[in-house]
Amino acid sequence: MLLAASAVPAQTNQPPACFRQPLRRLGGGWADLTPLFQWWEQQGTGTSNPPAGPAGVASIRPMGAWKRITGRKTGEGEGVWMVEAEIATSAADRTNEWILLRDPPAEEESEFYRLQGLLAQYDAQITNDQRQYKTYEAAEKKTAAQARAAAQGDKWERENAGAYQQRATEDRAAAAAARADEKQTEAARTQARQQLGALPSAEGQYKLDCFALEVGRNRSGQRIFDRGAVPDNPP
């Protein structure tokens, strides 16, 4: 039976993960990261002040307190991730540091591993469908041959020809059902692969890649960033 596919439609030609979800909610206010995304995408030389891009794209970096954070989660607690991070102010200005990240993309991380598990199930289902198809195909050929032989035999054998033919018809239908399920599962697997490919990863593991606002340091001097909440229904 075909496994349930993700409800998120497959998409192609998606932008890098960090350029998604420009609207963020921090405290009681909203931040729109669109100008920062546009500026970052227009960097062609890796300089801090690239040439002016299309109309509306600032030539000087906007929203300076927002940094691009990439890296891996090493721990978590009470809605905060501990991250071994690369912190980028521009394509040419990067540092490596252990940070704390508020409002981390926990749902996205869960979706990443859910899709990985779903792909494994799809692979197993396709293998099973292929095995069943071969089994029923072979059974159909055998019972069809038995039906033909019985139809040419004596009276007792001819009386069994109908039963052989019925079994051959059932085996043919079962083989067709297995092949149809295989094709449906392959389509669902393709969609899940596209969805998984849109999420940031490295070596088969979820990788953090987002913009976050630097908000200060804790008592140990560790830098704190806030990604901001991504609204389900932005204003």
C-alpha positions in Angstrom: 0.0 0.0 0.0 1.3 3.4 -0.9 2.7 5.3 2.1 1.4 8.8 2.9 3.3 11.5 1.1 4.2 14.8 2.6 1.5 17.5 2.4 4.0 20.1 1.2 4.0 20.3 -2.7 7.2 19.5 -4.5 9.0 22.6 -5.8 11.9 23.1 -8.1 14.4 25.9 -8.6 14.1 26.9 -5.0 16.4 29.6 -3.6 19.0 28.7 -1.0 17.5 27.8 2.3 18.8 30.9 4.0 16.8 33.2 1.7 13.4 31.7 2.5 10.9 33.1 5.0 11.8 36.8 5.0 9.2 37.8 7.6 10.2 37.2 11.3 8.4 38.0 14.5 10.6 39.1 17.4 8.9 40.1 20.6 5.9 42.3 19.6 7.4 43.4 16.3 8.1 42.2 12.8 11.2 42.2 10.7 11.3 41.9 6.9 14.6 40.5 5.7 13.9 41.0 2.0 16.4 43.9 1.7 19.1 41.8 3.3 18.3 38.8 1.1 18.5 41.0 -2.0 21.8 42.6 -0.9 23.3 39.2 -0.2 22.2 37.8 -3.5 23.7 40.7 -5.4 27.2 40.2 -3.9 29.4 39.2 -6.8 32.8 40.1 -5.6 32.6 39.1 -1.9 33.2 42.7 -0.8 31.4 44.3 2.0 30.1 47.1 -0.2 29.3 45.6 -3.6 28.3 47.7 -6.6 24.7 48.9 -6.7 22.4 46.2 -8.0 18.9 46.6 -9.5 16.7 49.4 -8.4 15.6 49.0 -4.8 18.7 46.9 -3.7 20.9 48.8 -1.4 24.6 49.1 -2.3 25.6 49.2 1.4 24.7 46.3 3.5 21.4 46.8 5.3 20.3 45.3 8.6 23.9 45.0 10.0 22.9 43.2 13.2 21.5 40.2 11.2 24.2 37.6 10.4 24.1 34.5 8.3 24.5 31.5 10.6 25.5 28.1 9.3 26.7 25.1 11.3 25.5 22.1 13.3 23.4 21.8 16.4 25.4 20.4 19.3 22.8 20.7 22.0 19.5 22.3 22.9 17.3 23.3 25.8 14.1 25.4 26.4 13.8 26.6 22.8 17.5 27.4 22.4 20.1 25.6 20.3 23.8 25.4 21.0 25.5 25.7 17.6 29.0 25.2 16.3 28.5 28.0 13.9 30.1 30.0 11.1 28.9 33.6 11.4 29.0 35.6 8.2 28.5 39.3 7.9 29.2 39.1 4.1 30.6 36.5 1.7 34.1 37.6 2.7 33.7 38.3 6.4 33.3 35.0 8.4 34.2 33.8 11.8 33.7 30.5 13.6 32.3 30.4 17.1 30.0 28.5 19.5 26.8 30.4 19.8 23.3 30.1 21.3 20.4 30.4 18.9 16.9 31.4 20.0 13.8 30.4 17.9 15.8 27.7 16.1 14.3 26.0 13.0 13.2 22.9 15.1 10.3 22.1 12.8 12.4 22.3 9.7 14.9 19.9 11.3 12.1 17.5 12.2 10.8 17.7 8.7 14.3 16.9 7.3 14.5 13.7 9.3 10.9 12.8 8.7 11.6 13.0 5.0 14.7 10.9 5.3 12.7 8.2 7.1 9.9 8.4 4.5 12.4 7.9 1.7 13.7 4.8 3.4 10.1 3.5 3.6 9.5 4.3 0.0 12.6 2.4 -1.0 11.5 -0.6 0.9 8.0 -0.4 -0.5 9.3 -0.2 -4.1 11.5 -3.2 -3.5 8.6 -5.2 -2.1 6.3 -4.1 -5.1 9.0 -5.3 -7.5 9.3 -8.6 -5.7 5.5 -9.1 -5.7 5.2 -8.2 -9.4 7.8 -10.8 -10.4 6.1 -13.4 -8.1 2.6 -12.8 -9.5 3.9 -12.5 -13.1 5.6 -15.9 -12.8 2.5 -17.4 -11.1 0.2 -16.0 -13.9 2.4 -17.6 -16.6 2.3 -20.9 -14.8 -1.4 -21.0 -14.2 -2.2 -19.8 -17.8 0.0 -22.6 -19.2 -1.9 -25.0 -16.9 -5.2 -23.7 -18.2 -4.1 -24.2 -21.8 -2.9 -27.7 -21.1 -6.1 -28.6 -19.3 -8.2 -27.3 -22.1 -6.6 -29.8 -24.4 -6.7 -32.8 -22.0 -9.3 -35.3 -21.1 -12.7 -34.5 -19.7 -11.6 -34.4 -16.1 -8.7 -32.0 -17.0 -11.0 -29.8 -19.1 -13.2 -29.4 -16.1 -10.3 -27.8 -14.2 -9.3 -25.5 -17.0 -11.7 -22.8 -15.8 -10.2 -22.9 -12.3 -6.7 -22.5 -13.7 -7.8 -19.6 -15.9 -9.5 -17.9 -12.9 -6.2 -18.2 -10.9 -4.3 -16.8 -13.9 -6.6 -13.9 -14.1 -6.2 -13.2 -10.3 -2.4 -13.4 -10.6 -2.4 -11.1 -13.5 -4.5 -8.5 -11.6 -2.2 -8.8 -8.5 0.9 -8.3 -10.7 -0.8 -5.2 -12.3 -1.6 -3.9 -8.8 1.9 -4.3 -7.6 3.3 -2.5 -10.7 0.8 0.4 -10.2 1.7 0.7 -6.5 5.4 0.8 -7.5 4.8 3.6 -10.0 2.8 5.6 -7.4 5.5 5.1 -4.8 8.2 6.1 -7.2 6.3 9.4 -7.8 5.9 10.0 -4.1 9.6 9.3 -3.6 10.6 11.8 -6.2 8.5 14.4 -4.5 10.0 13.6 -1.1 13.5 13.8 -2.6 12.8 17.3 -4.0 11.4 18.5 -0.6 14.5 17.0 1.2 16.8 18.6 -1.3 15.3 22.1 -0.5 16.4 21.8 3.1 20.0 22.5 4.2 22.1 19.5 4.9 25.7 18.1 4.9 26.7 14.5 4.8 23.2 13.3 5.3 22.6 15.4 8.4 20.5 18.6 8.9 22.6 21.7 8.7 21.6 25.0 10.1 21.6 27.8 7.4 19.7 30.9 8.3 19.9 34.6 9.1 19.6 35.6 12.8 19.7 38.8 14.8 22.6 39.2 17.2 21.0 40.2 20.6 23.9 40.0 23.1 25.9 37.6 25.2 25.2 35.4 28.1 27.1 35.5 31.4 29.8 33.3 30.0 30.3 35.7 27.1 28.8 33.4 24.6 27.1 35.3 21.7 23.3 35.0 21.5 21.4 35.2 18.2 17.6 35.1 17.6 16.3 33.8 14.3 12.8 35.1 15.0 9.6 33.2 14.8 8.4 32.4 11.3 4.6 33.1 11.2 2.1 30.7 9.8 0.0 33.6 8.6 2.2 36.7 8.1 0.5 40.1 8.1 
